[in-house]
Amino acid sequence: MRSRTGPLWGAPVGTNGVPEARSFTGRRLGRLVACRTGRDDLAHDADVVGRVLPFEVGAHAADELIDWGRAPDDPLYRLLVPHRDMLAPADFAAVETALRSGDRVRLRTVADGVRERSALCAPEALDVPGAPEDLGVPEDLGVLGAPGALGVSGVSCASGLPGASDVSGASEISGISGLHGAFDTSGASRAPGGSGGWSGLRHPYPETLCVLLPGPGRTGPCPCASCSRRSSRPAGGPGAMAARLARHPGITDVRFTAGGPFPGPAVGPSADPFALRTERFAAYLAPLLALPRIRTVRVDTGAVSSFPGRFLDAPDADDLLRLLERVVASGRGLDLVLRVSHPRELCPEPARRALGRLRATGAVLRTRAAVLRHVNDDAGVWARMWREQLGLGLVPYRVAVERDAGPRRYFGLPLARALDVCAEAVRRTPEAARTVRGPVLSTDLGALALDGTVRLPGGPAFALRALRTRDPSLTGVRAHARFDPTAHGWNELIPYGPEDETLIPGKPLTPEGAL
């Protein structure tokens, strides 16, 4: 179905015996776009936007997911490949001019300015409230395909895309020397006091600990265009996690997510908890299995749709599956939350086989995604996706609202539109209504569900409900916000009345202001 000139190169093997995660970033991504689409304008756009929003497109996505013949209108192309509409026209022109000047310092200055002025890279990427607590020091990352340990091989195709030399330096991958500095985890992510340790442990709810597992390299991939965020702080190793658990005996649930640069829906294994070699992941699970009070282990992953080979033919794939079986056999709940934004992500045969192997471990496989303009802002897409997921033994779990990070002007939808898409999709697939929550807003308080719109004496209003909050007394609380067809996020809502200020920021309108 996809238009392509041929398969990507064969999987090279790194010095540690692990097949390399093949991926494209920087100028190599631009050459891939030109090769697969035959359009130099799209390649140029990808190169310009990539200077502001770093991207990584994995080989599986390039070969199996993106329909290059429909670019740039293909939903997965829109999701995974830089596009000029992700930047304001004036910002695109400024970066383009700086790029053509050949002045690297100027280019970096302009790109940093656009990034910071437009809030294109938010400092945190988790959908949990609260500030992280710094703990521990980094240990051996043990990551599959980590830059510096495994080379990134070149590729050639019929249209003459040149092979590239193996590269291990992040600056070469980014396309210009030094551009990666804005995403360097060695600076702002260090713990206070100059210890050099990273913090990646968050305690957002009394019973829950979030562990941001380390990702490789300094540049870090932008797993998809809707998740362009600054690097979060990876955890200081299993010892730091165990110390936190010892200090907080009320923790019963542990969630693992990507803590290297740019956690989110991944197109390559470097932005995913399952990027860790099995022996390293086992070191994080061992303390949990030794604590009877730990009831649930959750892993947020995009590996099934982005790198299914992790569960099929990686040298330690069988070991990883046996490790997951051990968690289930211990009597604990094991939830694997798959990030899936479009039905085509689970269509390739390798993804189907990976799902089968994961289901066989006894884990519960849930799915979640955000409603994204250009990608899945259609109830029919969601209904089809949920039906197929249910047929595969998956549990549709959550519909999220795109957060105020990344190119939100490009992907974001008004809350009213997101609500309409979700409600219509549920009507079309009533069997999913028992498990799906959404749209869900991630806020400073916690997760709030947008249940619908209601008509109150003073006019229409959004109805919101607190699903889970940092303050347990707020969980289950309901509130109303003035209906605003242009509002995109929680911080844009206005409480309907004084009693609604508990969940909604701002102040209620005066009678005059409501008119």
N, C-alpha and C positions, 0 to 999 in steps of 0.2 A: 504493500500500500504506500509506503513512504518512498519519496524520490531521493535516491542517493547514488553515489558513484561506486559504491562498494563498501565492504566492511572495513572497520578500522583495523589497525595493526594487531597482531597477536599479542596476548598478554605476556609481557616480559616478567621475569622472576627477579626479585630483589635479593640483596645479600643475605637476608634472613630467611629466604626460601618462600616468602609470601608473594603470590602473584600481585603485580602492581595494579593499583587503581588507576586506570587510564583516564585522563581528563584533559580538557582544553581550558586554558585561561589566557587572558591578555591578548597579545597579537596572534597567538596560535588559534584562539577562538575566532578572531576575525577571519583568519585564513580558512578555518573550517566553514564558516558561514558563506564565504565566497565560493568555496568548493562545492558545497551541497546545494546552494541556491542558484549559483551562476550570476549573482547580483553583487557587484562591487559596492553599490550604495548601501546595502544592508550590512555588508562587512565593515564599511566605514562607520556607519552608525554604531555598530557594536563596539568598535575600537574607541570611539569618542566617549560613549556612555560608560564603557568599562574603565575609563580613567577615574570616574567618580564612584561608580558602584562595581566593585570587583566581582567577577562571576567565575564559576567553574561548571562546565558542562561535561558530564561523564560520558564514557564511550557507550554505555547501555542506553542512555538518553538519546545520544546522537544517532545510534543505529536503530533503536527499537521504538522510541517514543515520539520524537519530533517528526512531523510530516513536512519535510523540507519543500516539497512541491507546492504547498499552500502557504509558505512563508510570505509575508509576515503575519498572515491572518490565522494561522494554525494556533489553537489554544495553548498547546504545549510549547510552541515556539515563543509565544507571548510570555509564558510563564518562566521559561528557562534561559532565554537569550536576550541580551541587552537590546533595547529599542529606543530610538530617538525620542519618542513621546514620554519616556520616563523622566526626562528633564524638561524644565521650562524652556521655550525657544531661545530666550536670551542667554540662559545658562549653557545650553548646548552650543550656541554660537561662540560663547566665550571660551569654552574648553576646546572647541574645534580650532579656533584661532591660535590658542596657546600651543596646541599640538603641532600645527603647521609651522609655527615659529621655530621649532626645534630646540627651544630653550627649556630644559628639563626642570630647572628651578621655577621658572614662571608657570609651567604646566602644573607642577605640584601645588604651587600657591593657589592657582585658580581652582583646581579640583578640590583642594581642601576647603576653600571658601564656599564653593557651591555646596559641598557636602554638609558643612556646618550651618550655613545660612538656611538651607532648605530642610534641615533636620532629616536628611536622607539616611543617616546611620544613627539610630538611637543607641544609647549606652547599654541598655539591657534588652534581652530578647526573650525572657521567660514570661509566660502568662501567669505569673504569680506575684503577689504584692510583697512589699517590704524590701529593705536593703540587705545585701549579703553581708555576712560576717566573715572577716578574713581569718583563715586558719591554715596552719601547716605549710609545708614547702613542697615544691613539685618533685615528683619521682620520675623514674624512667617512664616515658609516655607509652611506649610499646604500641604504636599506632600503625595500622596497615597503610602502607603507601606514604609514610611521612616524608616530606621533602628533606633531602639531605641523606636519607637512608636508601631511598629507591629513586632511580632516575625516571624522567618522564620522556618516553621515546617519541621519535618523530612519526609522521604519517605521510603517506603519499596517496594520490588518487588520480583518476584518469584526466582530470582537468589540470593537473600539474601542480597541485598543492605540494610544496617542497617538504621533504623530510627535515625535521629539526634535530639538532644535536641533543643528546640527553642533557637535561638541566636539573640541578638540585638547588640552585640558589633562588630564593623567593623573588629577588629583584628582577631576575631574568623572566620569571614567569609573569610578573605583573606588567612587563612590557617596558618600563622605564625604571632606572635605578632610583631607589628611595621612595617610590610611591607607596610602598607597603608600610611606610613608617606610621601612617595614620591609624593602622590597624595592628600595630605591634603589641603583642601581649606582654612584652617585657617591661613596659613602662607603666602606664596608668593602672594596669591590673595587679601591680605588686601590692603586697600587704603593707600596712603602715609600719614605719619604723625602719624601713630599708632592709628587711629580712630577706627580701627576694622571693618570698613565698606568694603563691597565688591563692585567692579565695574563690571557691566555687561551691560553697555549701550554703544553702538558703533554707530557712525554717519559716515558710510562709504561713503555715497553719499549725496549731498546737500539736497535731498528731502526725504531721508530714514533714519529711526532710527531702529537699531536692538536691541531688548531687550532679553537678555539671562536670561530666567526664572530659578529659583533655582531648583536644584536637591538635593535629600536627601543624608545624610551620608558622611563619610569621604573617603571611598574607591572609591565609584562611580563605576558603571558598565562600562565595555567595551562593548558597545552594539553590535559590531561585530568586527571581526578580522581586517577589513580594516579601522577601525576608532579608533586606539589605541592612544589617545592623552591625554595630561595632562588636568587636570580640568580647564575649563574656569571660568570666574568670574561672578557669578550670579548677576543679577540686585539688586539694593538696595531697591527694593519695588516700589509700584505704585507711591509713593510720589517723589522718585528720577526720575522716568520716566516723571512724570508731570512737574517737574522742568526743565528737559532738553527740553521738548516740549515748555515750556514758553520762554526759552532762544533762541530757534531756530524756529522762526515763519515760516521758509521755509519748514519745515518738513510736508509732506503730506501723507507719507506711513510709516507704522510701521510693522516690521517683528518680530514675536516671535519665538525663537528657544530655545533649551535646554541650560541652563547655568550652570547646576550642572556638576559634573564630567563626562567627556567623552560624549559630545553631538555627535549625529550621528545616523546612522541607528539603531534603538533600538530593542532589543529583550525583553525588560521589560519596564514597564511604568515609572521606576525611571529615565530614560534618555530622557524624552519627555515632551514638554510643557503641554500636556494633563495629565501629572502626577499630576498637581495641582488640588486640589479640586475645584469644580465649583465656590464656593464662593470666593476663592482666585483669580482664573482667572478672574472672573467678576470685581474684584477690579482693575485689570490692564486695562480692557476694558472700564471701566466707564469714565476715563479721555478722552479717544479717542472719545467716543460717545458724549461728551460735546463740542468737537471742530469741528465745521463745515468744517474746512480746511482738516481734515483727510479724505482721499479719499479711501485708500486701507489698509486692515488689512490682513497680511499673517501669517500663522502658519505652521512651518515645523514640521512634525510629522511622526513617524514610528508606531504609536499606532494601526493603522488598521491591519497591518500585524503581529504585535508583541503582542498586548494586545487588541483584538477587543472587549472584554468584557467591556472595558471602556465606550463604546457607547451602550451597550446592557443591562447588568444587574448590573452595579455598582449602588449603592444607589442614586447617583446624576446624573446618565446618562441622564435622561429626562431633568433635569435642565440644563445640559451642552448643549444639543441640542436646548433647548429654548433660551439659551444665544446666540448661534450662529445665530438662527433665528432673534434675535433682531438686531444683527449687520447688517444682510442683509436687514431687514426691514427699517433700518435707511438710506438706499440709498447708503451705502458704499460697495465697492467690498470686498468680503471675499474669499481669496484664501487659500485653504488647500493643501499644497505641501506634497505629500506622498512619503516617501522614499521606493522604491520597487526595489530590485536588481535582482529578479528572478521571473518567472511566477508563480511558486508554492506558493509564499507568499500570493497571493490573491485567492487561490483555496479553502481553508477551508470554510465551510458554515458560521461560525461566522464572518469571514472577509467580506463575501458577504453581510450578513445582516447589518453589521456595515456600509458598503459603502452605502447601500440603505437608512439608516437613515441619514447619513451625506448629501447625495444628496438632501434629502427632505428638508433640511434647506435652500436650495437656494445657498449654497456655491459652488464655482468652485473648483473641485477636480483635481489637477494636479499631475503628477508623475515625479520623477527624480531619477537618480542613476549614479554611476560611472561604467566605464568599468573595470572589475576585472578579472585578471587571475584566473583560476580554478572555476570561478563562472558564468560569463556571457560573456566570451570573444569569442562569437560566434554569427554571424549575425542572425542565425536562432532563437536563444533564444530571442534576442531583437525583432525580427519581430513577434514572437508568443506573447511575452509580450505586445507589443503595440497593436496588434489586439485584444487581450483579454481586455486590458484596454479600448480601444475605445468602445468595446461592453458593457462594464460596465458603460459607461458614463464618463470615466476619460479622461483627456487631457494629452497625453505624452508631456513633457515640456523640459527636459534637460538631455543630456548625458554628464557626467562630466569625467574629467581625474583624476585618483587617485593622491592625493597630496602627498607631501613629508612628510608623517607622517604615523605612524604605520609600519607594516612589508611590506614596499613598494617593497622590493626585491621579496616578495612572491606574492603580488597582482598586482604590477605595470606592465604596458605594454608600449612598445615604442609608441610614439605618432603616428608613421606611422601605427602601427597595430591597435590602437584605432580608427584612422581615417578610415581605411579599414572596420572595423566591423560596425561602424556607417553608413558609406556610403552604404554598402551593405544592411543593415537592412532597411534603408530608401527606397532603390530601391524595396525591397520586400513588403514594406507597404507604398505605395505612399500617402495613406490617412493620415498618420502620419506626412508627410513632411511639412504640413502647420503649425504645432505647435512645432515640435522638433527643439531644438538648440543643436548643438554639433558636435564633442566633444568641450567642454568648459573648458578652463584653468582658474583656480582661481589664480590671480597674485597680486603683490603689487599694481598694477595700477587699477585692477578691473577684470571683466570677459572678457576674450578674446576667440573668437570662432576660431577654426581651420577649415577653410572653404575647404581646400583641398591642392593639390599639383599642381604646375604649372611649366612649363619649361621656364626659362628666358635665356637671352644670355649667362650668366655665368654658367648655369646648373640648375638642378631642385631646387625648393624652396617650403617651406610651405607658404601658404597664410593665414594670420591671420587678424581678424577684431575685433575691440573693441566694445563689446556689451554694456557695461556700465562701466564707469570709475569714479574714485574719482574726476578727473578734467573733467568737462563736455565738455571742448573743444576737448578732445580726443575721446569721444564717436563717433563711426562710422568711425574712422580713420582705414585705412588698412595698412598692412606692410607685408614684406616677410622675411623669415628666411632661411638660408641655409638648404637644405634637409639633415637630419641626421637620418638614419634608427635606430640608437641606442639611440637617445634622448628620455628621459622619461618625461621631464617637461620644463616649460617656462624658468627656469634659466639655462638650458643647451643649449638653442638656440643661434645662432649667427646671427646677422643682415645680410641681404643680401647686403645692401649698407648703406651709412651714413644716408640716408633719413629714414631708417627703425629703427634707434635707438630710435625713439619716443616710440615704443611699446615693443621693444625687448632689453634685457640687453646685455652687452658685446660690443665688437667692431667688425666691419666688418673685414673679412679676407683680407689680402693684396693679390695682384694678385699671388704672389709666394705661399702664404699659401692656396689659393683656389685650387691650382693644386694638 
